[in-house]
Amino acid sequence: MTETILANPSDVELASAVDENLYALFRAMANSLGGELEERDGLGRHLAFPTNPMFKGAWRTRLSSGEADDAIHDTIAWFKDRNAPFFFWWTGQHTTPDDLGERLVAHGLLSMEEQMHDMAPGIVSTASGAPGMVADLLRMNEAALTQAPPGFTIEEVHDEAGLSDFKRVLVEGYEIPEPMADGWAQAARRQGIGRTPWTMYLGRLNGQAVATNMLFNGGGVASVYGVATVPSARGQGIGGAITLKPLLEARDMGYRYAVLFSTEMGVRVYERIGFRPTGARINRYLWRKG
């Protein structure tokens, strides 16, 4: 089915597109990797095999106060029945009931934005969640492409060597456990390197892998995930360049707008290339098998 690309959205529609792109990513994960996808009126759930909680989650929660606790209990049971070691429960601007986060914590889930410092020190966020941002792809600061140092190049990941470098940079850039980064490598190997619904990019400085990005087009907009730069290469314009180049490629495909949700560290980088905050935030709650 051909996707409808957002052409003249309101600010409200653009803010909602941050969520919708993420949901489209979850559908793509389940459908492309032979996983499970279940969508009800008030809840979506997906599960695919890679060892990263991005590939297992509950989202688009639109429940009444009377429905929420039963839905939480049922969803935990759904993942337990499938021997999932963990999953994320995602909340956003349209999540109901308003106290869903508190209810999730009461059921044993951990607020990832509060726990992230210990689990992934390189992903700096706050208890209120990750800020959603939007950009008009016709009004990007394209000069950012020239502000990276000489010797910096950006390429698509197309072989096992590049995939290994991609994983290493994710681990170093986000300071995350190796299995979390390996989930993306597992997905690429299963689907075929270079054939996933998202396009993986690797930035090299004088031949050394120093930055990553993934472009995913869905929900009518373009978006990026996994934007990381190793500590030794920061402060040189590399993060802005590797974010911008794939988005300009999405523009060439016909996309007019881009969305993302950022770490606190990334906000200024994204603002410099043309993004602006929407005021909406995304949070995650982690369930782990006991």
Phi, psi and omega in degrees: 000134180286132181281142174274117181274133179296127185248321182217059186283154171283169177299324179295317179294322178295318178297321179293332181294337174301313178292314186296325176295319179298317179295322177297323176298316180298319178298318180296321178301310182294314185289323184278339185250015178068031181268200179244143179222129179224124178233123174250179178300325186249006186193140171243147177219141175221154179209123173226165194287331190303150184275067176206130184295349172300331184271006180216118184192167173241143190197177181050051183278116178228079187239155173278165179301325181286338182268337196298310186295320176297322180293322177296313179300315181295321182291318176301317178296324180299316179286324177298317181299336181258013177057033177289134179282341183191166167200158173263140167251117186264137175235153181207198188294334183257006182293135172226149000287167184297334182262024182302319180302315179297321179293321179297316178299321179296334178270007174100002178278154180254134173291115185293326182292335176276329185267349191300328183302322181279325186272327181210082186303336181281353179253094185269122178215189182229170181297339180280350177107180183274132182289132174277142183224153180225158178210147171271117185290349175274355184231037180276155177276084186291347176297340179300335179292335182264356184269350174287157184291157173304143181092359177268127180230156179234130181223156172282146176283121185228001179208175185296324180296316178294323179295321177296318177295320179302312181298317181298318180294321176301315180298313183287320185290320181261350185055050181253159175299146183305319181299329179295318177289326183293338178304320179291324177292320178300317180297318181294320180292321180293315183281331188112123183301126183090003183240006178289161178296343175250148180258128183263133181239147179232129176260134180238139175245113184053039176090347182264132180292123183227350185208153179225161173197154172228128177262129174227124178257123181185159182067022178086002184220167172265154176207163178235148180222155175065034177282115183218147174228134179295148185307323184291345183250008182282161177078017182239009181086007183289318180299318179295318183293316183285339172286316189286317187302313178296327179293324176293329174293322175296322176300319178296336177280351179115358180281138183257331185232152177233149178224161174194165165240138196247156161285165177297324179295328187277345188305311183293324177300314182290324177297323181295334181261358173127001178275155174224148179292148176264344187093343179272154179225155178242134177236163179226142175236132187256127169256134176235140179297130182281000000 
